C-alpha cells in the first residue's frame, strides 16, 4: 500500500508568507446563509472569494517568474511537476549556506531534489523571515548540470535574500528547472524511493502559484 505525505503549508486568511507581500484575503462570495434563497429547502452551498498574490503558502516557481521569455505555468510540462522520483537531502546542520558538497555521490538526474533544512519549524512566526538557510550558486549549478527535474526547499527562499541578483533562481529557472519553496514536513519522507507531486494551476501569464505538494511512499 502507498502512503501520501503532505509537505505543503495550510493557507488561510491573514497568513504572511513573505515579508512585504500582502496576506491573502479569504471570505465568502456566496455564504451558506445567502445561498438558501437560491436552492431547494435544505440545500446550501458556499462559494469562497480569495484575493492573494501568487507567492502565497507553498508554491512552485516556473521560469517565467524570473525570465520574460521563460515558460509560464501553462507551458510548464507535468513531467517537471508530477510523479517525479524524489530525493531528500538532509542539511539541517549545514549552516545557512548549503553548498555543493552535500550532493557528493548522489544521482540527481530526473529527480525532485528536496532540501530538508528544518526551517519550516518557524513557519507563521517572525523568526521565519530572518536568517533562513539557502542554496549557493555552486550547488545550483551542480543541480542544473546533473539534470535535476525540480528543486525544493523548506525555508523562506532558495536564494540568500541579501543578494538581489538571486543566482539560484537565475541558474535553475534559466535551465527550465522549477523551484518549490516553503515546503514543510520533509522529515516525514524517506531519503529516497518515493514519488513527488507539486502541480500548480495551469495559469497563462503567471510564473508562480501555490501547490498541494506531497510524496507517495510505497511500504
Buried (B, 14 or more C-beta within 10 A) or exposed (E): EEEEBBBBBEBEEEBBBBEEEEBBEBEEEBBEEBBBEEEEEEEBEEEEEEEBEBBBBBBBBBBBBBBEEBBBBEEBEEEBBBEBBBBBBBBBEBEEEBBBEBBEEBEBEEBBBBBBBBBBEBBBEEEBBEEBBBBBBBBBBBBBEBEBBBBBBBBBBBBBBEEEEBBBBBBBBBBBBBBBBBBBBBBBBEEEEBBBBBBBEEBEEBBBBBBBBBBBBEE
